[in-house]
Amino acid sequence: MTTTEKKCLNIQQIKQYLPHRYPMLLVDRVLDWDSGKSISAIKNLTVNEEFFNGHFPHKPVMPGVLMIEAMAQTAALLSFLTMDVKPDENSVVYFVGIDNARFKRPVEPGDQLRMDVQVVRVSRGIWKYRAVGSVDGKIAVEADLMCTIRSAADASQPAVQ
């Protein structure tokens, strides 16, 4: 593979790495990724998304927490791809922290949310990322995310010790 060749994932490949399913699977396609460094992915928003029915019927917008979740799922994909691991039913990715979250513009039906996530550092099993979500090249959301991967059997244990 040449360095200019893009590494893409379709929805079936994404489902091999993320346990989420409709309506909580918020990544439709990975456009490109660079192991241990960065990933770009998209979520296509249609008026048929469940959350648009109640948020808000008169002016549908994607909830900010779901934009953050979409970026976190993108970050989790990058972690699994970097580790060259496909998680099993016992693998769970947990948020450890969300800092500097800012919402710059609404995301509406018909928009394509592009998520660009970069690894800032990995230390003691904690992955820190810088994530930006944009629509048509304009930033809609940005945040610093921290996550850890745990076994479901260890779910009752604190993420950071």
C-alpha positions in Angstrom: 0.0 0.0 0.0 1.4 3.4 -0.9 1.3 6.2 1.6 -1.2 8.1 -0.5 -3.7 5.2 -0.6 -6.7 5.8 1.7 -7.8 3.2 4.2 -11.6 3.1 4.3 -14.2 1.1 6.2 -17.8 0.5 5.1 -20.7 0.0 7.5 -20.2 -3.8 7.7 -16.6 -3.4 8.6 -17.4 -0.7 11.2 -19.8 -3.2 12.8 -16.9 -5.6 13.4 -15.2 -3.0 15.6 -18.2 -1.3 17.3 -20.8 -3.1 19.4 -23.4 -0.3 18.7 -26.4 -0.9 16.5 -29.2 1.2 15.2 -30.2 3.7 16.6 -27.0 4.2 18.5 -24.5 3.4 15.8 -23.4 6.9 14.7 -20.7 6.2 12.2 -21.6 5.3 8.6 -18.2 5.2 6.9 -14.5 5.7 7.7 -13.0 7.8 5.0 -9.3 7.3 6.1 -7.2 6.5 9.1 -3.6 6.5 10.1 -2.8 4.0 12.8 -2.0 5.7 16.2 -2.6 9.1 14.7 -5.9 10.1 13.2 -9.2 9.0 11.6 -11.8 10.7 9.5 -15.4 9.4 9.4 -18.9 10.5 8.5 -22.4 10.2 9.8 -25.2 10.9 7.3 -28.2 12.6 8.9 -31.6 11.9 7.5 -34.9 13.1 8.7 -35.7 9.5 9.6 -33.2 9.5 12.6 -35.2 8.6 15.8 -33.9 11.6 17.7 -35.2 14.1 15.2 -38.8 13.2 16.2 -38.4 14.8 19.6 -35.4 17.1 19.2 -37.2 19.2 18.0 -40.3 18.5 16.0 -40.6 22.2 14.8 -36.8 22.5 14.1 -35.0 19.1 14.1 -31.4 19.3 15.2 -29.0 16.5 16.3 -28.5 16.6 20.1 -25.1 17.8 21.1 -24.5 14.7 23.3 -25.0 12.5 20.2 -22.5 14.6 18.2 -20.0 13.9 21.1 -21.0 10.2 21.0 -20.4 10.0 17.2 -16.9 11.4 17.7 -16.3 9.0 20.6 -17.3 6.0 18.4 -14.9 7.3 15.7 -12.2 7.5 18.4 -13.0 4.0 19.6 -12.6 2.8 16.0 -9.2 4.4 15.8 -8.1 2.7 19.0 -9.2 -0.7 17.9 -7.6 -0.2 14.5 -4.4 1.0 16.0 -4.2 -2.0 18.4 -5.2 -4.3 15.4 -7.9 -5.8 17.6 -11.5 -6.6 16.9 -13.3 -6.4 20.2 -15.4 -9.2 21.5 -18.7 -9.1 23.5 -16.7 -8.5 26.6 -14.9 -5.3 25.4 -16.4 -2.0 26.5 -15.1 1.5 25.7 -15.9 4.0 28.5 -15.7 7.7 28.6 -13.2 8.9 31.2 -13.6 12.6 30.5 -14.9 15.2 28.1 -13.2 18.5 28.1 -13.5 21.7 26.2 -16.7 20.7 24.4 -18.0 23.5 22.2 -21.0 23.5 19.9 -20.7 25.9 17.0 -23.6 25.3 14.7 -26.7 23.0 14.5 -26.6 19.7 12.6 -29.8 19.1 10.8 -31.5 16.5 8.6 -29.7 16.3 5.3 -26.3 17.2 6.8 -23.2 15.0 6.7 -21.3 15.2 9.9 -17.6 14.7 9.3 -15.6 13.6 12.3 -11.9 14.1 12.4 -10.2 12.6 15.5 -6.5 12.8 16.4 -4.8 10.8 19.1 -3.2 13.3 21.6 -1.6 10.6 23.8 -2.1 7.1 25.3 -1.0 6.6 28.9 -1.9 3.8 31.4 -4.7 2.5 29.2 -6.3 6.0 28.8 -6.6 7.3 25.3 -6.8 11.1 24.9 -8.1 12.5 21.6 -8.9 15.9 20.0 -12.1 15.6 18.0 -13.8 18.0 15.6 -17.1 17.5 13.9 -17.9 19.6 10.8 -20.6 20.1 8.2 -19.6 21.5 4.8 -16.2 22.4 6.2 -17.7 24.5 9.1 -17.0 23.3 12.6 -20.2 22.1 14.3 -18.7 20.6 17.5 -15.3 20.1 19.0 -14.0 18.4 22.2 -11.2 16.7 24.0 -12.2 13.1 24.7 -10.7 10.6 27.1 -11.6 6.9 26.9 -10.5 3.6 28.2 -11.1 0.0 27.0 -12.2 -2.4 29.7 -13.5 -5.9 29.9 -17.2 -6.0 30.7 -16.3 -8.2 33.7 -14.3 -5.3 35.1 -17.1 -2.8 34.5 -17.6 -2.3 38.3 -14.0 -1.3 38.7 -13.0 2.4 38.4 -11.5 3.3 35.0 -8.6 5.1 36.6 -6.8 3.8 39.6 
